[in-house]
Amino acid sequence: MSTVVSQAPAGASEAGIAPHAESNAIIKPGYHPRLTNEDLAPLKKQTWGQYNIFAFWMSDVHSVGGYITAGSLFALGLSSWQVLVSLLVGIVIVQIFCNLVAKPSQVTGVPYPVVCRAPFGVLGANIPAIIRGLIAVAWYGVQTYLASAAFMVLALHMAPGLAPYAEVTRYGFAGLSALGWVAFMVMWVLQAFVFWHGMDAIRKFIDWAGPAVYVVMAILCGWLVWKAGWSKIDLNLGGIKFQGWDALPVMLSAIALVVSYFSGPMLNFGDFSRYGKSFEAVKKGNFWGLPVNFVFFSLLTVITTAATLPVFGELITDPVHTVGKIDSTTAVVLGALTFMIATIGINIVANFVSPAFDFSNVAPQHISWRTGGMIAAAGSVFLTPWNLYNSPEVIHYTLDVLGSFIGPLFGILIADYYIVRRQRIDVDALYSMSPKGEYWYSGGYNPKAIQALVPAAIVPILCVMVPTLRGAANYAWFIGMGLGFIIYAVLNRSNKT
């Protein structure tokens, strides 16, 4: 039986544990330097309430990528009510899984890569950390590129003379125009500026960014509906192609797509839930931020998208393009700035914070949280994300492969915490390099976690890569998660604490 820490360590200082000087970290003398720094250590104070968690999800949902994803579901050939049912079922699944993955981090006050030390070993945790970190680097670049597109719309509207510099063939390098490079780097620096000021600055940013985007989205939607007239708006964007039982497989695919879209931030949600005042506050924040917020945002999105057809004569699914079509400097400036802010919000919470903790976990004494984040930011430039994003097939494969790896990691983590350990974690052992430590296993690695991860990842990857199995690719996350959960639980059936 492990030495149990069954409550958040916020009160640990009251029990005589000296917190690290002038920090919010509890670092005990016995914590090994290879596993510990101020960013990875348990928190002394957990201050986020339900609104902070709600605002986190608003920043995660309100983005160009979220807008396009929601709009694409309404173009699947389903009726509006079928799409809404699919959206609601998908997002409730996300909510349930987020509550599950939130608890170990909220209870212990430690981030995702440190919680992974329990199932994978104190050194083996670098396997899931690096996988999640590298995925975040790729998406960080793509989202920065999407934000830069809004910046370019704004720049070209204000200074049409810059148009030649927006042409890749005339002034381009590595597949991006000169103006594109300027826009990309401006967004890159702005995000780094917010991130560099720490988690409190990020909390303050997302607290107002999400609601601000809602206000502008509502204004844009209201203006388009007023211009079009409600009677001319058809919410069935792709026309109804599937009815009755024929619609069920399409609805299931839509549900799977919603879960896959959120699979990244869902996996490392512990990086944020660790700051929650209580698990109850986290659950309430998840309820308002996921099913309530996402369904409302999706409705706002599809009404806006549907209204572009009668107003502009074409169906526009990209909100940046929609804003660019409006013949008003005020509207273009406001809209472009809004979508820049929205994309910065999702990028920081989904793709900056995660690799910051993940890469710091690899070498805590050499890589701080800030350094880890900047490594991710620098790496995103070298990936030339604009080339990645401009190939829809590559993006589709990336989403499916993403689910293939993230699903098993999620399943193993949940099986370990709820089935094997029955919600009991020895926090001190997470920072111990002692061969007698509970999470040392074999040289710091848990062979059973690796044995579960390999087949659980290979099967969904085959579904993505093998043409005859492509029908199952949309469910890559579920397949990987289920296999990871079952295999790990079976391998540990005699080890339950």
SULKA-V761923 format. One record per residue. N is the residue number from 1. OMEGA is omega in degrees with one decimal (NA if undefined). Layout:
n: (N | N)
omega: (OMEGA | OMEGA)
This chain:
n: (1 | 2 | 3 | 4 | 5 | 6 | 7 | 8 | 9 | 10 | 11 | 12 | 13 | 14 | 15 | 16 | 17 | 18 | 19 | 20 | 21 | 22 | 23 | 24 | 25 | 26 | 27 | 28 | 29 | 30 | 31 | 32 | 33 | 34 | 35 | 36 | 37 | 38 | 39 | 40 | 41 | 42 | 43 | 44 | 45 | 46 | 47 | 48 | 49 | 50 | 51 | 52 | 53 | 54 | 55 | 56 | 57 | 58 | 59 | 60 | 61 | 62 | 63 | 64 | 65 | 66 | 67 | 68 | 69 | 70 | 71 | 72 | 73 | 74 | 75 | 76 | 77 | 78 | 79 | 80 | 81 | 82 | 83 | 84 | 85 | 86 | 87 | 88 | 89 | 90 | 91 | 92 | 93 | 94 | 95 | 96 | 97 | 98 | 99 | 100 | 101 | 102 | 103 | 104 | 105 | 106 | 107 | 108 | 109 | 110 | 111 | 112 | 113 | 114 | 115 | 116 | 117 | 118 | 119 | 120 | 121 | 122 | 123 | 124 | 125 | 126 | 127 | 128 | 129 | 130 | 131 | 132 | 133 | 134 | 135 | 136 | 137 | 138 | 139 | 140 | 141 | 142 | 143 | 144 | 145 | 146 | 147 | 148 | 149 | 150 | 151 | 152 | 153 | 154 | 155 | 156 | 157 | 158 | 159 | 160 | 161 | 162 | 163 | 164 | 165 | 166 | 167 | 168 | 169 | 170 | 171 | 172 | 173 | 174 | 175 | 176 | 177 | 178 | 179 | 180 | 181 | 182 | 183 | 184 | 185 | 186 | 187 | 188 | 189 | 190 | 191 | 192 | 193 | 194 | 195 | 196 | 197 | 198 | 199 | 200 | 201 | 202 | 203 | 204 | 205 | 206 | 207 | 208 | 209 | 210 | 211 | 212 | 213 | 214 | 215 | 216 | 217 | 218 | 219 | 220 | 221 | 222 | 223 | 224 | 225 | 226 | 227 | 228 | 229 | 230 | 231 | 232 | 233 | 234 | 235 | 236 | 237 | 238 | 239 | 240 | 241 | 242 | 243 | 244 | 245 | 246 | 247 | 248 | 249 | 250 | 251 | 252 | 253 | 254 | 255 | 256 | 257 | 258 | 259 | 260 | 261 | 262 | 263 | 264 | 265 | 266 | 267 | 268 | 269 | 270 | 271 | 272 | 273 | 274 | 275 | 276 | 277 | 278 | 279 | 280 | 281 | 282 | 283 | 284 | 285 | 286 | 287 | 288 | 289 | 290 | 291 | 292 | 293 | 294 | 295 | 296 | 297 | 298 | 299 | 300 | 301 | 302 | 303 | 304 | 305 | 306 | 307 | 308 | 309 | 310 | 311 | 312 | 313 | 314 | 315 | 316 | 317 | 318 | 319 | 320 | 321 | 322 | 323 | 324 | 325 | 326 | 327 | 328 | 329 | 330 | 331 | 332 | 333 | 334 | 335 | 336 | 337 | 338 | 339 | 340 | 341 | 342 | 343 | 344 | 345 | 346 | 347 | 348 | 349 | 350 | 351 | 352 | 353 | 354 | 355 | 356 | 357 | 358 | 359 | 360 | 361 | 362 | 363 | 364 | 365 | 366 | 367 | 368 | 369 | 370 | 371 | 372 | 373 | 374 | 375 | 376 | 377 | 378 | 379 | 380 | 381 | 382 | 383 | 384 | 385 | 386 | 387 | 388 | 389 | 390 | 391 | 392 | 393 | 394 | 395 | 396 | 397 | 398 | 399 | 400 | 401 | 402 | 403 | 404 | 405 | 406 | 407 | 408 | 409 | 410 | 411 | 412 | 413 | 414 | 415 | 416 | 417 | 418 | 419 | 420 | 421 | 422 | 423 | 424 | 425 | 426 | 427 | 428 | 429 | 430 | 431 | 432 | 433 | 434 | 435 | 436 | 437 | 438 | 439 | 440 | 441 | 442 | 443 | 444 | 445 | 446 | 447 | 448 | 449 | 450 | 451 | 452 | 453 | 454 | 455 | 456 | 457 | 458 | 459 | 460 | 461 | 462 | 463 | 464 | 465 | 466 | 467 | 468 | 469 | 470 | 471 | 472 | 473 | 474 | 475 | 476 | 477 | 478 | 479 | 480 | 481 | 482 | 483 | 484 | 485 | 486 | 487 | 488 | 489 | 490 | 491 | 492 | 493 | 494 | 495 | 496 | 497)
omega: (-178.0 | 169.8 | -166.3 | 165.5 | -172.8 | 175.6 | 179.7 | -175.8 | -178.4 | -179.2 | -175.2 | -179.2 | 179.0 | -179.3 | 175.4 | 179.1 | -177.5 | 177.5 | 177.8 | -174.8 | 173.7 | 176.7 | 178.6 | -176.1 | 172.3 | 180.0 | 179.9 | 179.6 | -176.6 | -178.7 | -176.2 | -179.0 | -178.5 | -176.7 | -167.8 | 159.8 | -174.9 | -177.0 | -176.3 | -177.6 | 177.3 | -179.4 | 174.8 | 179.9 | 176.7 | -165.8 | -176.0 | 175.6 | -176.3 | 179.6 | 179.8 | 177.2 | 176.6 | 179.8 | 175.7 | -178.7 | 175.4 | 179.1 | -178.6 | -177.2 | -171.5 | 179.5 | 177.3 | 179.1 | 178.0 | 178.4 | -178.2 | 179.4 | 179.5 | 179.4 | -177.7 | 179.1 | 179.3 | 179.4 | -177.4 | -178.5 | 177.7 | 173.2 | -176.6 | -178.3 | 177.9 | 177.8 | -179.6 | 176.1 | 179.3 | 178.4 | -176.5 | 178.8 | 180.0 | -175.6 | 174.4 | 175.0 | 177.7 | 180.0 | -179.4 | -178.8 | 178.2 | 176.4 | -179.8 | -176.1 | -178.5 | -169.2 | -178.3 | 179.8 | 179.6 | -178.5 | -176.3 | -178.3 | -178.4 | -177.9 | -176.7 | -176.5 | 178.5 | 175.4 | 179.7 | 177.0 | 179.4 | 178.9 | -172.4 | -175.1 | -174.6 | 175.4 | 179.6 | 178.8 | 177.7 | 178.2 | 177.3 | -179.3 | -178.5 | 178.0 | 180.0 | -178.7 | -178.7 | 176.9 | -180.0 | 178.8 | -179.5 | -177.6 | 175.3 | 178.6 | -179.1 | -178.9 | 176.3 | 177.7 | 178.2 | 177.9 | -179.6 | 177.3 | 176.9 | 177.8 | -180.0 | 176.9 | 179.7 | -178.1 | -178.3 | 177.9 | -177.8 | -178.0 | -178.4 | 179.9 | 179.4 | -174.8 | 179.2 | -178.7 | 175.9 | -179.7 | -177.6 | -176.3 | -177.9 | -179.1 | -177.2 | 176.2 | 177.7 | 176.2 | -179.1 | -178.7 | 179.6 | 178.5 | 177.5 | 177.6 | 178.8 | -179.3 | -179.2 | -176.9 | 175.2 | 177.7 | 179.9 | -177.9 | -179.8 | 179.1 | 179.3 | -179.6 | 179.5 | -178.0 | -173.9 | -178.4 | 170.4 | -174.7 | 179.4 | 177.1 | 178.2 | 178.4 | -179.5 | -179.2 | -176.7 | 179.0 | -180.0 | -176.6 | -179.0 | 178.3 | -180.0 | 178.8 | 178.9 | -178.1 | -178.5 | 177.4 | -179.9 | 178.7 | 178.9 | -180.0 | -179.2 | 179.9 | -179.7 | 178.7 | 178.0 | 179.7 | -174.9 | -171.2 | -172.9 | -176.7 | -178.1 | -177.4 | 179.2 | -176.8 | 175.8 | -169.2 | -176.6 | -174.1 | -177.6 | -179.7 | -175.1 | 179.3 | 178.6 | -177.9 | 178.2 | -178.0 | -173.9 | 179.0 | 179.6 | 177.9 | 178.1 | 176.9 | 178.3 | 177.2 | -179.3 | -179.9 | 178.2 | -179.8 | 179.4 | -179.6 | -178.0 | -172.1 | 180.0 | 178.6 | 177.9 | -178.5 | -176.6 | 178.2 | 176.9 | 176.7 | -179.2 | -178.7 | 178.2 | -179.8 | -176.6 | 178.6 | -180.0 | 177.7 | 178.8 | 179.0 | 178.8 | -179.4 | 178.8 | 177.0 | 178.4 | -179.9 | -178.8 | -176.1 | -176.9 | -176.1 | -176.9 | -176.4 | -174.0 | 179.9 | 178.7 | 178.7 | 179.6 | 177.1 | 178.4 | -179.2 | -174.6 | 176.6 | 178.1 | -179.4 | -179.2 | -177.9 | 179.7 | -178.2 | 177.8 | -177.4 | -175.1 | 179.5 | 176.9 | 179.3 | -177.1 | -177.8 | -179.9 | -176.3 | 178.1 | 177.8 | 178.6 | 179.5 | -179.4 | -178.5 | -177.2 | -177.5 | 179.5 | -179.1 | -179.8 | -179.0 | -179.6 | 179.9 | -178.8 | -179.0 | -179.1 | 178.9 | -179.4 | -177.9 | 171.5 | 179.3 | -178.8 | -177.5 | 174.5 | -179.9 | -178.2 | -177.5 | -179.5 | -175.3 | -174.8 | -169.3 | 179.1 | -177.9 | -177.4 | 179.9 | 177.0 | 177.1 | -175.3 | -179.2 | 175.9 | -179.2 | -178.8 | -179.0 | -172.4 | -177.6 | -178.2 | -177.5 | 176.2 | 177.4 | 179.6 | 179.9 | 178.6 | 178.6 | -179.2 | 173.6 | 178.8 | -178.9 | 179.5 | 179.9 | -178.3 | 179.8 | -176.7 | 177.0 | -173.5 | -173.1 | 179.0 | 176.7 | 178.1 | -174.7 | -177.1 | 175.0 | -177.8 | -179.4 | 178.5 | 178.8 | -179.4 | 177.8 | -179.2 | 178.7 | -178.0 | 178.5 | 175.7 | 178.4 | -179.0 | -179.8 | -174.4 | 179.1 | 179.5 | 179.9 | 178.8 | -177.9 | -179.6 | -179.4 | -179.3 | 179.4 | -178.7 | -174.6 | -172.6 | -176.2 | -174.5 | -174.1 | 179.1 | 174.8 | 179.3 | 179.3 | 173.7 | -174.9 | -178.2 | -178.7 | 177.4 | -177.3 | -177.6 | 175.4 | 179.9 | 176.7 | 177.5 | -179.1 | -175.9 | -176.1 | 176.9 | -179.7 | -179.6 | -179.3 | -179.6 | -179.0 | 176.5 | -177.6 | -177.0 | 178.1 | 179.4 | 178.0 | 177.9 | -175.7 | -172.7 | 179.3 | -178.8 | 177.0 | -176.9 | -176.7 | 178.4 | 176.8 | 176.1 | 177.4 | -179.8 | -170.8 | -176.5 | -176.0 | -177.0 | -179.3 | -174.4 | 179.8 | -179.0 | -174.4 | 180.0 | -177.5 | -176.4 | -178.7 | -178.9 | 179.4 | -179.5 | -179.6 | -179.8 | 179.7 | 178.7 | -179.1 | -174.9 | -176.9 | -179.2 | -179.8 | 179.7 | 179.6 | -177.4 | -174.1 | 179.5 | -174.8 | -174.0 | -176.5 | NA)
